[in-house]
Amino acid sequence: MKLIYTHENRLLVSNVKNLLEQNGIETLLKNEFSQGAMGELAIFECWPQLWITQEGKFERAKKLVHEITHAQALPSWFCCQC
């Protein structure tokens, strides 16, 4: 098992988890509800963590996470008829 992604925002971690699982990569979410322990534990230790359970798919998962987290914002779209 290898750590693939962590972030302070649980929704972002869950989004990455869903996208990886849609691509056939099994994951495990740790520290999902540990933010209540901040102060007793180090802040970064309380962030949700996404782990890859399949060793052979780590490089593919790493590439997908990079694409997801570094995606450029879509250009503004304007209706030509408005």
C-alpha positions as CSV (number, residue, x, y, z in Angstrom):
1,M,0.0,0.0,0.0
2,K,1.3,3.5,-0.9
3,L,0.1,7.0,-0.1
4,I,-1.0,8.7,-3.3
5,Y,-2.7,11.9,-2.2
6,T,-3.5,13.9,0.9
7,H,-5.1,17.3,1.3
8,E,-6.8,19.3,4.1
9,N,-10.1,19.3,2.3
10,R,-11.9,15.9,2.6
11,L,-14.1,16.7,-0.4
12,L,-11.0,17.0,-2.7
13,V,-9.6,13.7,-1.4
14,S,-12.9,12.0,-1.9
15,N,-13.1,13.4,-5.5
16,V,-9.7,12.0,-6.3
17,K,-10.7,8.7,-4.8
18,N,-13.8,8.5,-7.0
19,L,-11.9,9.3,-10.1
20,L,-9.2,6.7,-9.4
21,E,-11.9,4.1,-8.7
22,Q,-13.7,4.9,-12.0
23,N,-10.3,4.1,-13.7
24,G,-10.1,0.7,-12.0
25,I,-7.7,1.6,-9.2
26,E,-8.6,0.4,-5.7
27,T,-8.1,2.9,-2.9
28,L,-8.3,3.2,0.8
29,L,-9.3,6.4,2.6
30,K,-7.6,7.0,6.0
31,N,-8.1,9.8,8.5
32,E,-11.4,10.7,7.0
33,F,-12.8,11.9,10.3
34,S,-9.7,12.7,12.3
35,Q,-9.8,16.5,12.0
36,G,-11.4,16.6,15.4
37,A,-8.1,15.5,16.9
38,M,-6.2,18.6,15.6
39,G,-4.3,20.1,18.5
40,E,-3.7,16.7,20.1
41,L,-2.0,15.5,16.9
42,A,0.0,17.3,14.3
43,I,-2.1,19.1,11.8
44,F,-0.8,17.3,8.8
45,E,-1.3,13.9,10.5
46,C,-5.0,14.7,10.6
47,W,-5.5,15.4,6.9
48,P,-7.4,12.7,5.0
49,Q,-5.1,10.4,3.2
50,L,-5.7,8.3,0.0
51,W,-3.8,5.1,-0.3
52,I,-3.4,2.8,-3.3
53,T,-4.0,-0.9,-2.5
54,Q,-2.7,-2.3,-5.7
55,E,1.1,-2.0,-6.0
56,G,1.2,-2.5,-9.8
57,K,-1.1,0.5,-10.4
58,F,0.8,3.2,-8.5
59,E,2.5,4.8,-11.5
60,R,-0.8,5.0,-13.4
61,A,-2.6,6.4,-10.3
62,K,0.2,9.0,-9.8
63,K,-0.3,10.2,-13.4
64,L,-4.0,10.4,-13.0
65,V,-3.7,12.3,-9.7
66,H,-1.3,14.8,-11.4
67,E,-3.8,15.3,-14.2
68,I,-6.6,15.8,-11.8
69,T,-4.9,18.2,-9.4
70,H,-3.1,20.2,-12.1
71,A,-5.9,20.6,-14.6
72,Q,-6.2,24.0,-16.0
73,A,-9.4,25.9,-15.4
74,L,-11.8,25.8,-18.4
75,P,-11.8,29.0,-20.5
76,S,-14.8,31.3,-20.0
77,W,-17.7,30.4,-22.2
78,F,-20.1,32.9,-23.6
79,C,-23.2,32.3,-25.5
80,C,-23.0,34.0,-28.9
81,Q,-26.8,34.6,-29.0
82,C,-27.2,36.4,-25.6
